[in-house]
Amino acid sequence: MTEKNKSLALNIYLILASLFIASLVASNLIFQKFFYWYPVNITVFNVKLFEVSVGLLPYPITFLITDILSEIYGKKRANQVVIAGIFASLFSLLIIYVGKHAPATNWSPVNDNTFNLVFGAAPLAVLASMLAYLFAQFVDIRVYHFWKTYTNGKHLWLRNNFSTFSSQFIDTLTVLVLLCFFGIVPWDKFLGLLISGVIFKVLIAALDTPLLYLAVYGFRKKFNLKLGEEIRHF
C-alpha cells in the first residue's frame, strides 16, 4: 500500500471512529424521550408496539460502523473503537456530573431543575447503556468474525445480520433490565419496550445491509483488497 493510501485509510478510520463515539454518546444523552416510529395502534404488554426511545435512532449506526471496521480493518481495530467509546461515555458522564453541581445563574435559559430533569438520569443511563453496549459490541464483533472465518470471507449479508441481530437483542435486554432495576423505566413497560426495541433494531439492521455492501465495495476498489483481506498497516 502506498503512503498516500495509508494516510487515507487512517483518516477514514478516524472518521468512522468519531461517528461511532458521537452516535454512542448522543444515544445515552437523549434516551428519555420516547416516540412512535410507526403509526399503528398495537399494544403489547402495556406498551404500543412501535414505541421506542429516541436514543435508539443513532445507536444502530454504531453496529454498522463496527461491522465496516471488522470487515476492512480487522477485529483488533474494531475492538479499539469499542474501548474508545467506553472512555468517551465515562468522560461524558463526568461532564454531566460537574454540570449538575454548577449552580445556574438567575438569567440562565436553562435552570437547575430543567437541567436535572433532562440529564438527571443520564449517569445511571450511561452506566446501563455502557454495560449493555460493552456486552453487545464485543458479541457483535466476535460473531461477525466467526461467520467471516466460517464462510471464508463470503456471504457478507450473513455475518452482518447474524452478528447484529444477536448483539442488538443482548443490548436491548441488558439495558432495559438495568434501567428498570435503577427505577428509570417502570417494570410494567419492560416486555413491551423489549419487543418494540428488538423489532426496530432488527429492521434497521436489515436495511443497513446495502450500506455495508456499498462501503465494503468502495474500500476494496480503492485499496485493491481481495475477498476477506483486511487493511493491516496504516
N, C-alpha and C positions, 0 to 999 in steps of 0.2 A: 504494500500500500504506500502511495506517495505521501510526502509530508503534508501536502495540501488536503488530501483525503483524510489523513489522520486528524488534522485540525478541524475539518468539517464534521467528522464522526464525533469528536469531543464536544463540539458546540451543540450538535443535535442532542447528544446525551444530556448535556447540562440543561437544555431547553425542556426536554421531556421530564427530567428530574424536578425542574422548577414547577412545571404544570402539575406534576404529581403532588408535590408538597402543598402548593396553593389550593388544589382541589380538596386535599385531606383536611387542612386547617379550616377552610371555609365550611366544609360539611359539619365540622364539630361546632362551629360558632352559630350556625343558622338552624340547627336541628329542631328548635322548639316550635317552629311554625309548621302546621300540617295543612295539606290541601288535597283536593280530589283530582287525580290526574286523568280520570275518565268519567264522564257524567252519566253513570249508570247506577241506579239506586239498588244495590245488592248489599245486604247486611250479613256479615259473618262474625259471630261471637262479639256482638255489641260494637262492631266497627264496620263502617262501609268498606266494601271490598277494595275499592281503589283509593283509600285514604292513606297517605304516606307523608313522612316528614320531608320538607324541602331540602333537608340535609342529604337526602338520597340523590338529589339532582347531580351534584358534582362527583359523588362517590364512585359511580361506575367508571368514570374516567380513569381513576387510579388503577383499576384492574386491566383496562385496555392498555394503559401505559406499561404496566409490569409485564403484560404479555408481549408487547412490542420489544421491550428491553430483554426479556428472556429469549425471544426468538433471534434477535440481532446481536445483542451484546453479551448474552450468556447469563447463567444463573447467578454468578458472583456479583456482576454489576447490578442485576435486578435486586438482589438482597441488600446491596449497599444503599440503594434508593429507599428501600423499605425502612432501613435503620435510620437514614436521614430524616424520614418522615416522623419517626418516633421522637427524635430530638426536637424537630420543629413543633410538634404537638406539645411537648413539655414546655418549650420556650413560650408558646402562645398562652399556655396555662399560667405561667409566671407573670406575663404581661397583664393578663386579666386580673390576677390576684392583686397586683400593685395598683391597677386602675380602680379596682373596687374599694380600696382603702384610701385612695386620694380624694379628699372632700371636694365636692363640686362648688363652684362659686355661685353667687346669687343670680348672675346673669347667664349661667351656662345653659345652652339649649337642651342639654341632657342632664337632668338632675340625678342625685344618688339613687332615688327609688326606681327611676326608669332604667338606669344602667344596671342596677341589681336585678330588675325584673327580666331584662333581656339576657344578661350574662351571668346572673347569679348561679344558675345550674351548670354553667359551662365547665367548671373544673371537674365535677363528677361526670359530666357528659364526655369530656375529653378523656378521662380515665377509662370510662366504659368503652368508648369508641376505640381508644388506643389498644386496650387488651383484645377487643374483638378483631380489630384490624390486624394486630400482630399475628394472631392465630390464622386469620383468613388469608392474609397475603402470603405467608410462608407456605400454607397449604396450596394456594393458587400456583406459586412458583414450583413447588415440589411436584404437584400433579401434572403441571404443564410439561415439565422436563421428563417425567415418567413417560407420558404419551409421545413426546418428541423422540425419545430414545427407542420406545417400543415400535414406533412406526417408521423408524429410520428417516425422520425429518419430513415424512409425507403427512397428508391429511391435516393441514393446518386448522381447519374448522373444528376437527375433533378435539384436539388438545385445547383450543381456545374455549370452546363451550363447556367441555367436561371440567376443566380447571376452574372456570368462572362460576359455573353452576354450583359446584361443591363448596367453593370458598365463600360465595355470596350467601349460601344457606347458613354456613357456620358463622359468618359475620353477623347476619341478621338475628340469628338465635342468641348469640352471645351478648350482643349489645342490648337487646330487649330484656334479657334476663337481668343484666346489671342495672339498666335504667329502672326497671320495676323494683328491684331489690333496694335501690337508693331512694325510691319513692318519687322519682321524677315522672314516671308513667304509671298509671294505675294497673294493677294486675288483671282487671277485667278487660283491658284492652290488648292484653298480650297476644292471644291466639289470632285475633283479627289483624293486628299490625304485623305479626309474623307472616301470615298468609299473604297479606297485601304487599309487604316488602319483598318477599321472595318472588312473587309473580312479577312485580315491577322490575326487579333486578335481572331476572331470567330473560324477560322480553328485551331489556336494554342490551344484555349480553349477546342475545341472538342478533339484534340489529347492528351491533358494532363489529360483527364478523367481517362484513365487506370492508370496513375501515381498516381492520387488521390486515386483510389481504392486500389492500391498496398500499399500506405503509410498508409491508414486507416486500412487495414487488418493487417499490421505489428504492428501498435500501439495496436490494440485490442487484438492481440495474445500475445504480450509482456506484456501488463499491465492488461490483463484479463478484458477488458472493454466490457460491454453489448452494444446492439444496441442503439445508441443515448446517451450513457453515456460519460461523459467528465472527464478529469483529473482536479480536482478542487484544490487540495492541493499538493504542492511540494516545 
